[in-house]
Amino acid sequence: MNRIILHYDMDCFYASIETRDNPRYKNHPMVVAGGVVTTANYEARKYGIHSAMSTFEAKKLCPNLMIVFPNKEKYFKESQIIHNLVLKITHKIEFIALDEGYIDITEVIKKFSSKEKFAKTFRERIFKHTGLTCSVGIGVNKISAKIASDINKPFGQYIFNSEEEFVEYMKEKKIRKLQGVGEKFEKLLNKDNIFLVKDVHKFSLKELTKRYGKARGELLYLYSRGIDYSPVEYDKPTHSVGAENTYSFSLNTEEEINKKLQEVFETAYRRLKEKNFLTKTISIKVRYEDRVTINKAKTISIAIYDRDKLFEYVQEIFNEIEEKSSIKLLGVTFKNLVEFSMRQLSFKDEFNSK
């Protein structure tokens, strides 16, 4: 069965919340920022202001810029309201940030007269309950849905009905438009006369992996052709316990990455203990500056709860990831959970308890 995937993305999420709660920010260039811009509204973006820019730089570009200090607790609560609304539709959801997510609507869509009608109803429902706008994309997979949601921002929608439609739309777009191609990679591709998405089509998968490595070569080959088999990775309640953090600055040094990885692990482990679970699957999530996200996991034969051993597995999995710079998000999740009271002791546990 062909899949139908929706991607929703809240428009300038933090800035929109602040504007809703304080109308004096409306139609005025404004950013949510501490020392660094977290979110810029559309008026501020006209001046070239963007996230991860220092407020000093932003002020130089727009002297009358309004700066609002972040209220993360408020944004989290608003995100939970949105999540609960979406969960009333289906549980086949992958929330990838406070303000966006993928939804597998393959079955749900049958109840609606069209994809257009569903997308419109979805946007209006979010706005009715929160006073916030979101943009929606529908595609045949995650990559096409993600690109589609960005086409008619803000408060718009776009639909790809097939891989062919996606390829036709993308072929004349700059290669940077392709998810997973950041500034550095774009420069490397430009040196090889790859400027547009269609320029990738003249290369075979073998040629691309030879030139740019297995991960990046495969990404170019598949995404340029609208091919993406990755599932919407949803978890039922209590089937996983974890934590993740998004960072204002990209993590680049080994020291800061290790520190942040340890911090997110400790939060995830504390939640595991609080819920009295053991785990058989350890998973980590890494998102880079260019929005590429990597998920890696390891499953072991016997459920454990030993903190040191679990952190060893986290480090082992992380070390398997090739790229260790420009990291914007780190997450650790424990899956395949077993209630502590129901656990069967292994022979090793029996031996160690004597």
N, C-alpha and C positions, 0 to 999 in steps of 0.2 A: 504494500500500500504506500502511495506517495504521501510524504509528510507535509503538513502545513504548520509552519513555525511563525510565531509573532514575537517581535522584539519591541518593548516599550522603553522609552527614555524620557524621564522628566526634564522639562525645559528649564535650564539654569536653576536647578533644584533649590540650593541654599538661598540664592538671591531672590527667587520667586517667593519663597516662604517669608523672607524678611519684607518684601514689597507688599505681600498680602496683609501682613500684620502691621505695616507702617506705610500707608499710602503716599507719604511725602517722598518716598524713593521712586515712585512711579515716573516713568519717562525721563529719569535722570541717570547719568552714568554712575553706577554703583558696583562695588565689589564686596564680597565677604572675604575677610582676610585678617590674619594676625600680622606677621611680618611678611607673609607670602600670600598671594591671591589664591583662594580656594575656588571661588566661582565669580565670574564676571557676568553681569547682565548684558543684554544685547546692545544697549546704548553704550556701555563701556567698551564692548568689543569693536565698535566702529572706530575707536581710537587705537586699535591694535593691542588692547589689553587682553591677557589670557591667563589661565590658571598656571601656577608655578612661577609666575613673574613676581618679583619683589614689589612691595607697595611703593617703595622709593621710585622704581622705574615707572610704575603705573601712574604715579602722581606727575611725573615729568611729561608723560604723554597726555594726561588730562588733569590740569591743575585743580579743576573744580570737582574732581572725583569724590564721591561719598564712600566712606569705608565703614563697614559694619563688622564688628568682632564676631567670630563664629560662636554659635550656640549649639554645640553638637548634640546635647540632650534633646533639644527641641526638634532637630532634624531627624534624629533616630525615632522619636515618637511619631513623627509625620510619616516616616518610612514604614513603620509598623502598621499604621492605618491603611496605607496603600497595599502593603503585603496582604493584609487581611481581606481587603476588597478583592484582590486578584485570586486569592485562595478560595473564594466563593464560586469561582468559575471552574477551576480544576486544580488538582494538586500536581499536575505535570508541569512544574515551574522550576526554573533555575534562576534564583535571585543572584545577580553577579555584583551588585552594589546596592547602596541605599536607594538609588534613584533609577535603576534599570534592571531588566530581567528578560529571560526568554520563556515563552509559553508554548507548549505543544498543543495546538488547537485542532489537530486532525479530526478528533471525534466531536468536539464542542461545536465546530463550525457547521455541522450538519443541521443544527437547530436554527440556523440563520439563513436568510434568503440569499446572502452574498457575503464575500469577504469584506467588501467595502462597508456594508451595513454593520458587520461585527466590529470593524476597526473604529467606525464612527461612534458606535454605542459604547465601546471601551473607553475612548477618550472623554466622551461626555460624562460617563459615570464617575471617572476619576475626578473630573472638574467639579461635578455636583457635590461630591462628598468632601473635597479638600480645598476647592478654590484654586487649584494648581493645574497647569496645562502639561500635557505630555504629548510626545510624537510617537507614532506607531508605524512599524514596517512589518509586512507579511511576506514571507518567501517560502521556498521549498526546503530550506535548511537555515542554519544559524547565520552563515555568512551573508546570504541574500537578505534575510530579515534585518540584520544589523545595518547593512548599507541602506536598505529601504527606509528605515526609521530616521535617517539623517537627511533625506532628500527634501522634505517639505517642512522643516522646522521653522518656527515653532508651531505647536498645536495642529500639526498636519499628519498626513498618512500617505503611504505609497505601497503598491503591491506588485510583487514579481510572481507570475503564475507558473514560471518554468525556469530551468537553468538557462535555456536559450534566450529568454527575455533578459535575464541578468547579464549574460555575456554581451548581448547587443548593446545594452545600456552602458556597460563598463568599458567597452573596447577603446573608446576615444578619451577616456578619463586618464589623468596623470597617474603614474604607477604608485605615487604616494597615497592615492585614494584607496588602494587595496589594503585591507586590514592586515597588519603584521609588517608593513613596510614603514619604517621610521626614517628620520632624517639621514642618519648615517648609511643605512642600507640603500636609500634612494640615491645617494651620491655614488655609491658603488655600482648600482645598476645603470645609472646615467653614463658612467665611463664605458659601459658595454653597449651603449646605444639603446638602452631600454628606458624609454621616457613615458610611453603610454602602456596601458594594460595589454593592448593588442600586440605589442612588441614581444611579449612573453610567449605568445602562441607559436612563434617560429622555432622555439627550442623544445627539444624532447625532455622528458622527465630525467633521463640519464644525464643529458648535458647540463641541466639546471642544478642537479645535485652535485655534479662534479665541480661546477663553478662556485656554488654558494653553500655547499654542505647539505647534508641529508634533510635537516629540519627546514631550513629556509628554502631549499630547492623544491621540496615537496609542497610547501606552502604556496610558493609562486605558481607552480604547475596547476595545483588543484583549485585554488581560490580564483585565479584568472579565468578558469573555466566554469566557475560556479559550482564546484564539487565540494561538498562538506558533509561527511557522514557522522560527525560528532553528535552524540545524543544530548537531549535536554536532561541534564543530570539532576533530577529531583530526588529528595529523600523524604520518606514518610516520617512523621514525628517520632522521636526517640530512636530512630534508626541510625542516627549519627550525632556526635557531639563535637563541637569545634569552636574555633575563633579565627578571625582575620582582621587585619588592620590595613587601612589605606594611608599612604604617607604624602604629605604636602611636597616634600623634597624627594627626588629620586634617590634610592639607596645605591651607592656605587662601590664603596670600600668594603673589603672583607670584614673589617672590624664592625662597622655599623650594621651590615647585613646579618652577621652572626648574633649581634646584640638583639636586633629586632626579631629574628627567628626564635631566639630563646624566649623573648617576652611573649610572643603569640603562642608558643608551645605551652608556657606556664599557665596562661589563661585557659587554653583548651584542656590541659591536664586537670586543672582545678575543677572544671565543669564535669569532667569524666568522674572524678572522685565524688563530687557532690551528688551525682545521680547514681552512684554505687554500681558503676559498670566496669567491665573489662572489655578489651578490644582485640580484634583479630586483624583489622585492616587500618593501616596508618596512611593518611593521604596528605599531600601538601599542594598548595596552590600558589602560583607566582604570576603576577601580572606586571608587564613592563610599561614603560612610558608610552609606547606606541599602541597600547591596549591589547597586545597579544597576551593571551593567558595560557599557562601550562598547568596541567593537573597531572600529578604522578602519585602512585600508591604502591604499597607493599602489603601483601596478605601473608600472615603466618599461620602455622597449624594449630597453635594453642593460644587461647585468649589470655592476655596478660594485663597487668596494671602497674608494673614496676616502672617508676618514673624514669630512672636512668636508662633503662633498656629502651623505653619508648623514644626518648630523646636521641639515643644512638640511631634508631631507625629513621627518625626525622632527618638527622644529619646525613645519613647514608643515602636517602632518597634525594635530598637536596643536591648532594655532590654529583648525582647523575645528570643534573641539568647543565647544559652546555654554557648558556649565557648567564653570567652572574653580575650584571650591572644594569643601571637604569631601571631598577625595580621600584614599582609604585604600590604594590600590594603583596602581602604575605599572609598565607592562611594555613592552619593545621587542623585536620579533621580526623576523628576516630570513628570508624564504621564497624559493621559486623559486631555489634555490641552484645555482651552476655551479662545478665544480672549476676552480681557477685554471689548471692545466696544460692543460685542454681548451678554454679560452676562445678564441674567434676575435676578433682585434683589429678594432675598428671603424676606419673611415677616419680619424676624429679621433685615435685612439690612434696610428695609423701616422704621422700628420702630426706629433704631439707628440713622437714618439720620435726624430725626425730632428734 
